[in-house]
Amino acid sequence: MAEGRTQEATVFCIGWASDTSNAHFGEWMKAVDEVTAINQQHFDLAVRDGRGALTTRAPLAGAALLLTAGLTVLGLRRRLAEFR
């Protein structure tokens, strides 16, 4: 069935006419680029929101950690003194 159609196959594979492989690939790449741009926008927004959350929550989390450590030391002092 495909015998003798080497020239047609070559033109399909390397041509840029609207009905050739490269044209179809170009359309596909354009669609991929559009999707990538949408995803990049959402990623950039998520990073910005995440950094904004870090600037407000990180100091609070650090303070809570220090408070917890301090209260733990105070609570364990009596118990640790039993082992001296």
N, C-alpha and C positions, 0 to 999 in steps of 0.2 A: 504494500500500500504506500509506503513512504519511499520506495525506490525511485531514484531519479529526481528527487525533490531537494537535493542538497543545496542548490542555489536559493530556493525559497526559504529553507531553514536558516541559511546564513543571513539572508536579508532580514528575516524575522528577528534573529538573535542580535544583530549589530545595528539595525536601522533605528531611526528616530521618528519614523512616521507614526501616526496615531494608532495604527493597528499592529505595532511591533512590540517586542519584549521590552526594549528600553523605555518606550513610552508608558507602558503599563507599570514598569518599575518606578519611573519618575512620578507617576500619579500616586503610587503606593507610598513612596518616600515623602511626598508632600503631605499625605494624610498622617503619616507617622510623625513628621515634624510638627504638625498642628496639635496632635495628641501630646507630644513631648512638651510643647510650649504650655499647654494647659496644666500638665502635671508639674512643670517647673514653677508656674505661678502659685499653685497650691502648696508646693514644697516651700517656696520662699515665704509665703504667708505663715505657714506652720512654724518655720524657724523663727520668724519675727515674733510670733505669739509666744513661742517657747522661751525665747530670750527675755521677753517682757515678764513672763511668769517667774523666771529665775531671779530677776532683779528685785522682785517683791517677796518671793517665798524663800529664797536662799538665806537671807539674814534671819528670818523667823525660824527656819529649820535649824540653823546654827545655834541660835539662842536657846531653842528647846533642847537641843542635844547637850549643851553645856549645863543647863538647868537640871536635866535628867542625870547627868554624870555627877554633878554636885550633890544632889539629893541622895543618890545611890551611895556615894562616899559617906555622907552623914549618917545614913541608915545602917551602913555596914560597920561603922567605927566601933560600936559596942560589941558587935559579934566578933570582929577581928581582934579586939582587945582580949577576948577570952583565950586566944591561942598564944598569948605572949607569956 
